[in-house]
């Protein structure tokens, strides 16, 4: 059942949680996605069957949460995630982040210490606002950002994405690739070979950047960025259960 809480900037944030055994599994969704996506629901069903504590939620301006999309940044969505996790969970955590949620998971996880029991990154897109979006903008798009405060980029999932100047500039507060990333827990990275949003080079760069004794990268041949087919979901489940059994 969807519930609501007040976020760090006064907006109502939607979430759904299941009480159960720890550690709590937290799913963090991607850019312009919501907590009703196939991966989130699959993990919730898995948690119900297992009796595992689970949490999913919508960042501000996503899904059922309040907010205007162009007025937010990845740094602010990371603050939303931190607030929901702090208010709705206790004890140890396993973070599962998809795409932008992977970036946010890295941002939050590095400060969690022993509370973080494991990290699963599905097509993680760290620092993408700078290294992917801004780096690929045409001069026309850069001019639109400067003059109008927003430009639009194509999406494989529907209407074009509105990219605001605030998104590009304020998201820099959440960067994770410009300083060391160290984790004392298992880190499992998952990447599809047909992902046209996050490249294999990005995954390899992140693999080299993270410092962890238990670090893995799994490449799934033929999988795209959504990573939501039954075989892909089975891989996510296998990685999750591997962490729980370790």
N, C-alpha and C positions, 0 to 999 in steps of 0.2 A: 504494500500500500504506500502511495506517495505521501510524504509528509513535507513540512516546510519549516525552515528556521531562518532567522535574520542573519545575513552575511556581514562581513566586515565593513561594507559600505552602505549598510542599511537596506539592502534589497532582500526579497524573499528568495531563498535558495531551495530547490526541490531535492529531496533525497528519499531513498528507500533502503531500509536495513533489515537484516535478519539477525536475531540473537542466536548464539550458539557457542560452540567451543572455539577457543582461540588457537592460533592467532587470527585476528580479523582480516579477511581478504577484502581489499579495497580496489574497485575498478575506477580508473580515471580515463575518461573518453577523449576523443580527438577534437580537432578544430571544427566548429560548427556541427558537431554531432551531439547526441544526447544519451541519456541513461537508459533508453528503451532499445538501443541497438542490439544486434544479435549476440555479440560477445558478452555484453553486460547481462542479458537475460540468460544466456547459456550458463554463465558463472553463477548467477543467482539460483538457477535450478539445481546446479551441481551442489551448491552450498546447502540448499534445503534438504537434498537427499542425504547429505553427509552429516548434517547437524553442525555446520561450520558457520561462524559469524561472518557476515558479509555486508558490504556497504557499496552503494552506487549513488551518484548524484549528478546534478546539472550545474555547471558553472553559470555565473551571471550571464544573461543574454543568450543562453543555450536552453533548449528544451522548455521545461515548465518554469524555469527561474526567471525572475524579473531582470530587466536591463535592456539597454540599446547596444547592439553589437559593436558599432563603430566607436563607442565610448569606452571600450575596454581593451586590455592588453593581456599577454600571457602572464606577466608579473601579477596582475590583479586576479587572474583565474587561479594562479598558484595560491594566492592569499585566500580565495574562496575554498579551495581544496583543503588547505591547512585548517581553516575555521571549521569546516564540516567534520573533518577527521577528529579534531580536538574535542568537538562537542558530542560526537556520536559514537566514539570508540573508546575502549580502555585496553591497556596492555599491549601485547605485541601485534605487529602488523606485517602483512605481505601486500605490497603495492603492485598492481598490474596496470601499466600505462600503455595506451594505444596512441601512436603517432604523437600529437601534441601532448597527450597524457603521459607519454614516455618522458618527454622533456620535463613536465611538471613533476613526475615521480622522481626523477633525478634531482631536481631542485629541492624537493621536500626531504627525500630520503637521506641526503648527505648530512642533514642536521638531526636525524632521529636517533643516532647512536644505536645502542643495544635494542631499542624498541623495534627496529626494522629487522625482521627475520628473513626477508627475501624480497627480490625485485625481479619482475618479469616485464620486459620491454618489447612491445609488439610494434615493429616498424617505427621505432622511436625517431623523433624528428627534433633533436636538440638545436636550439638557436636558429630555427628555420626562418624566422622573420628577417634575419640579417643575411644568413649564409645561403638561403634558397630564394626567398621572395625578393628582397631588395637587390641582391646580386644579379637577378635575372630581369629586373625591370628595364623597360625601354626608356629612352629619354622622354617620350610622351607621357609615360606613366609617372615618371619622377616629376614632371612638370605638373601633372594633375594633382599629385600629392602636395606639392608646394603651393599650388594656387587654390585648390578646392578642398584639401585636407583628406581626400579619399580617391582611390582608383579601384578598378574592378578587374579581377582575373578570372579566367575560365575555371569551371569546376566539373569534375566527372560525375557529380552527384546532384546536379540540378542547376539552379540559378548561379550566376557568377558570384564570387566571393567579394564583398566590399572590404578593401584593405585601407585602413585609416592611418594617418600620420601618427596618431596616438598609439596604435598597435605597434608600429615599427619602432618608435622611440622609447616608449615606456617598457616594452618587453625586454629591453637591454638589461633591466634590473634583475632579470631571471636567468641570464646567460649561465651555462654550465660548461661550455667548451673552452673558456678563457682562463680557467684556473683548475687545479687538480681536483679529481673526483675519486674519493676513496670510500670503499664499502667493506664492512666486516662480515657481510652475509652473502649467500649465493646470489648471483646476478645472471639471469638467463635472458639473452637477446634472441629475438625471433624475427626473421626477415624473409619475405617472398621474393623470388627471383624475377617476377613480372611486376613488381611494385614500380609504378611510374610516378609516384609522389616522393618517395624516399629511396635514394639510390643505395646500391650495395656499398659504394664508396663511403657513404655516410655511416653505414653500419660498421664498416671496417675502421673508420676513423674513431668512432665511439669505442669500439673494442680496444683499440690501442690507447685511448685516453683514460678509460676507467682503470683504477687500480683496485683489484680484488683478488683474493686467493682462489675463489671459486667463481670463475667467470666463463660463460659459454656463449657462443653464437651458433644458432641453428638456421641454415638456409633451406627453405622449402621450395623445391622446383615447381614452377607453374603458379605459385600463389601470388595474388595481387595485393594492393595496399589494404583492402578491407580485411583480409585474413579471416574470413568468416565461413568458409565452407566446412562441412562436417570433418574432413581430415585435418583442417587447420585448427578447428576448435579442439579436436582430440590432442593435438600437439600442445596447445595451451594447458589443457587439463593435465597432461603428462608432466609438464614442467612444474605445474603447481603442486602436484602430488609428490614429485621428487623433492621439492623444498620442504614440504610438510613431513616427509619421512626422514629428512637429513638431521 
